[in-house]
Amino acid sequence: QKVWPRVSQHRNMTVFPSGVFGSAACQFARIAELDLSGLGLTTSDLAQALPRLTALCSLDVSRNELTALPLRDFPPALKELGTMKLSQNPVAEHAAFDGQALQDTDVTDNVFTWIEAATRLSFRANRLTRVPEGVQRLSLLERLDVSMNRMEGGEDSVGVVAELPRLHFVNASRCG
């Protein structure tokens, strides 16, 4: 509950009398674009906000303290085709999606447009059966962790990223 007072007090939220999340009359499901930049939000703050924002297709969370992305909580419109600004967050370079029980369909191709600058990527301890398509487009990626997933083909399933020019470490232990 600590995030809502910060959001409603933020200078960008003055157009809403009680803050964007303060008024019960606010139709959260109708919000399509939202700027939550520079609020000091954490991953748990974001996870708390996302289920209410079902129509969200553009989200700016730049200049916050996000260390991971709660992908299961993202509205489908945002995951499938939406835009997200993540700059100046730890997750922008060290993208983490650990332990969220993610399945292959949860990781859409569009998600990788948000983390193009990532040098590290972790999908550790999920329910993935393959390396998500789109990982192979992350040309700056140096480290990939897909350990503890149900990978079809076990450790051999990571071959799809072998051509990444900067990739020098892959953890695919305890897969299969």
C-alpha positions as CSV (number, residue, x, y, z in Angstrom):
1,Q,0.0,0.0,0.0
2,K,3.0,2.3,0.2
3,V,3.1,3.0,-3.5
4,W,-0.3,4.7,-3.8
5,P,0.4,7.7,-1.5
6,R,3.7,8.3,-3.5
7,V,1.9,8.1,-6.8
8,S,-1.0,10.3,-5.8
9,Q,1.4,12.9,-4.4
10,H,3.6,12.9,-7.5
11,R,3.6,16.1,-9.6
12,N,2.4,14.2,-12.7
13,M,-0.7,13.1,-11.0
14,T,-2.2,16.5,-10.0
15,V,-4.9,16.2,-12.7
16,F,-6.6,13.6,-10.6
17,P,-8.3,15.0,-7.5
18,S,-7.4,12.1,-5.3
19,G,-4.4,10.8,-7.3
20,V,-4.8,8.2,-10.0
21,F,-5.1,5.4,-7.5
22,G,-6.8,7.3,-4.7
23,S,-10.3,7.5,-5.9
24,A,-12.6,4.5,-5.9
25,A,-14.6,6.2,-8.7
26,C,-11.6,6.0,-11.1
27,Q,-12.0,3.4,-13.8
28,F,-8.6,1.7,-13.7
29,A,-9.6,-0.7,-16.5
30,R,-9.8,2.3,-18.9
31,I,-6.3,3.6,-18.3
32,A,-4.3,2.9,-21.5
33,E,-1.2,5.0,-21.0
34,L,0.5,5.7,-17.7
35,D,3.7,7.5,-16.6
36,L,5.1,6.3,-13.3
37,S,8.7,7.5,-13.9
38,G,10.9,8.7,-11.1
39,L,8.7,7.5,-8.2
40,G,11.1,5.1,-6.6
41,L,8.9,2.2,-7.4
42,T,10.0,-1.3,-6.6
43,T,9.1,-4.6,-8.3
44,S,6.5,-5.4,-5.7
45,D,4.9,-1.9,-6.1
46,L,4.6,-2.6,-9.9
47,A,3.1,-6.1,-9.2
48,Q,0.5,-4.5,-7.0
49,A,-0.5,-1.9,-9.6
50,L,-0.7,-4.0,-12.8
51,P,-3.7,-6.2,-12.1
52,R,-5.9,-3.1,-11.9
53,L,-4.7,-1.7,-15.2
54,T,-6.3,-4.2,-17.6
55,A,-6.3,-1.9,-20.7
56,L,-2.8,-0.6,-20.2
57,C,-0.8,-0.5,-23.5
58,S,1.9,2.1,-22.7
59,L,3.8,2.3,-19.4
60,D,6.8,4.5,-18.4
61,V,8.5,3.2,-15.3
62,S,11.9,4.8,-16.1
63,R,14.1,6.1,-13.2
64,N,12.7,3.7,-10.6
65,E,14.2,0.8,-8.6
66,L,12.9,-2.1,-10.5
67,T,15.1,-5.2,-10.2
68,A,12.7,-7.6,-11.9
69,L,9.6,-7.5,-14.0
70,P,6.5,-9.3,-12.6
71,L,5.5,-10.6,-16.1
72,R,2.6,-12.7,-15.0
73,D,0.9,-9.5,-13.7
74,F,1.2,-7.6,-17.0
75,P,-2.0,-6.9,-18.8
76,P,-2.2,-8.9,-22.2
77,A,-2.4,-5.7,-24.2
78,L,0.9,-4.5,-22.8
79,K,2.6,-7.8,-23.1
80,E,1.5,-8.5,-26.7
81,L,1.9,-5.1,-28.4
82,G,2.5,-2.4,-25.8
83,T,5.4,-0.2,-25.1
84,M,7.3,0.1,-21.9
85,K,10.1,2.4,-20.9
86,L,12.5,0.9,-18.4
87,S,15.6,3.1,-18.7
88,Q,17.5,3.9,-15.5
89,N,16.2,0.8,-13.7
90,P,18.5,-2.1,-12.7
91,V,16.2,-4.5,-14.7
92,A,17.0,-2.6,-18.0
93,E,20.5,-4.1,-18.1
94,H,20.1,-7.1,-15.8
95,A,16.6,-8.4,-16.8
96,A,15.2,-10.8,-14.3
97,F,12.1,-12.9,-14.5
98,D,13.0,-15.5,-11.8
99,G,10.6,-17.8,-10.0
100,Q,7.3,-16.5,-11.5
101,A,6.0,-19.8,-12.7
102,L,6.2,-18.4,-16.2
103,Q,5.1,-20.6,-19.1
104,D,6.2,-20.2,-22.7
105,T,3.0,-18.2,-23.6
106,D,3.7,-15.7,-20.8
107,V,6.9,-14.5,-22.5
108,T,5.8,-12.7,-25.6
109,D,8.1,-11.6,-28.4
110,N,7.3,-8.0,-27.6
111,V,8.8,-8.2,-24.1
112,F,12.2,-8.3,-25.7
113,T,11.7,-4.9,-27.2
114,W,11.6,-3.5,-23.6
115,I,15.0,-5.0,-22.6
116,E,17.1,-4.6,-25.8
117,A,20.0,-3.2,-23.8
118,A,20.1,-6.1,-21.4
119,T,23.5,-7.7,-20.9
120,R,22.2,-10.3,-18.4
121,L,18.9,-12.2,-18.6
122,S,17.5,-14.6,-16.2
123,F,14.4,-16.9,-16.4
124,R,15.6,-19.1,-13.6
125,A,13.1,-21.4,-11.9
126,N,10.1,-21.1,-14.1
127,R,8.0,-23.5,-16.2
128,L,9.6,-22.8,-19.6
129,T,10.0,-25.6,-22.1
130,R,12.2,-23.7,-24.5
131,V,14.4,-20.6,-24.6
132,P,11.9,-17.8,-25.4
133,E,11.9,-16.6,-29.0
134,G,13.3,-13.1,-29.1
135,V,16.3,-13.9,-26.8
136,Q,18.3,-14.4,-29.9
137,R,17.7,-10.7,-30.9
138,L,19.4,-9.4,-27.7
139,S,22.8,-8.6,-29.3
140,L,24.3,-7.2,-26.1
141,L,23.5,-10.2,-24.1
142,E,26.5,-11.6,-22.2
143,R,24.9,-14.0,-19.6
144,L,21.7,-16.1,-19.8
145,D,20.2,-18.2,-17.0
146,V,17.5,-20.6,-17.9
147,S,18.3,-23.1,-15.1
148,M,15.6,-25.0,-13.3
149,N,13.1,-25.0,-16.1
150,R,11.3,-27.9,-17.9
151,M,13.3,-27.4,-21.1
152,E,12.5,-29.9,-23.8
153,G,15.8,-31.3,-24.8
154,G,17.4,-30.2,-21.4
155,E,20.6,-28.4,-21.7
156,D,20.7,-28.9,-25.5
157,S,17.7,-26.5,-25.9
158,V,19.9,-23.4,-25.4
159,G,21.6,-23.9,-28.8
160,V,19.3,-21.2,-30.3
161,V,21.3,-18.5,-28.7
162,A,24.7,-19.8,-29.7
163,E,25.2,-17.2,-32.4
164,L,24.8,-14.2,-30.0
165,P,28.1,-12.3,-30.5
166,R,28.7,-11.3,-26.8
167,L,27.2,-14.3,-25.0
168,H,29.8,-16.0,-23.0
169,F,27.9,-17.7,-20.2
170,V,24.7,-19.8,-20.2
171,N,23.3,-21.6,-17.2
172,A,21.0,-24.4,-18.2
173,S,21.6,-26.6,-15.2
174,R,18.8,-28.7,-13.8
175,C,16.7,-28.4,-17.0
176,G,14.5,-31.1,-18.4
